[in-house]
Amino acid sequence: MGKINYMKPKAKFKFNNGNGALLCSKCSVIIKTGRDYTKEEKEAAYGDGYLEPQYCNKCKDELQKS
């Protein structure tokens, strides 16, 4: 039988004309633009690191309630 690989959830990024944006991992609203990235966020955006899923305030509140 084959091995099953599970993907670890990670932050979502979007690029538009070279401008990056960090998106909410649940609803995809823009949380932060590329010019405001931390070093860790910048590395994850370009595939050189890992960043846990990120959530907007609304989705954070919903996740904490459940």
N, C-alpha and C positions, 0 to 999 in steps of 0.2 A: 504494500500500500504506500502511496506517496505521502510526503511530508506536507502538512498544512502550515502555511506561513500566515500569521496574523500581523496586520500592520498596526503599529503603535499610533494612537491618535496624535496629531500634531497641529501646530498653528497653521492658519491659511493665509497665503499671501497672494496678491494680485499685482500685475505690472501693466501699465498703460503708457506707451511711449517712453519707456525707461523710468517712469515714476512708480515707485512701489507703494503698496498699502497693506497694512496688517488688518485682516478681517476677523470679525467675530466668528468663531468656529461653529456656532449654531445658526445664526440668522444672516451672516455675511455682511453686516453693516461695517463700514470702515471705522476702525478703532484708532488707528494712527497712520500717518503718512511716513514715507521713507526718510524724509529729512529729520524726523524726530526719533528714528530707531536708536535703540541702545546697541552696543557692540554685539550682544547675544542675538538680538533680533535681526541685525544686519547679516550675521553669519548664517542664521537659519533661512533667511530669505533667499540667499544665494546657494543654499545646499551644503554649506560647510559646517553646520551645527544642527542641533535639535532644540525646538522650543515647544513646550507643552501647549495644548489648546488654549486659546485666549478668548475671553467672552466680554461683550459689552455689559454695561451695568444692568440693563433690563434682563438679559439672559442669565447673568450671575445671580440676580435675585430669584429668578424662577428655579434655577438649579439648587439653590440653597433651601428653598421651600419644599422641594421634592425629596 
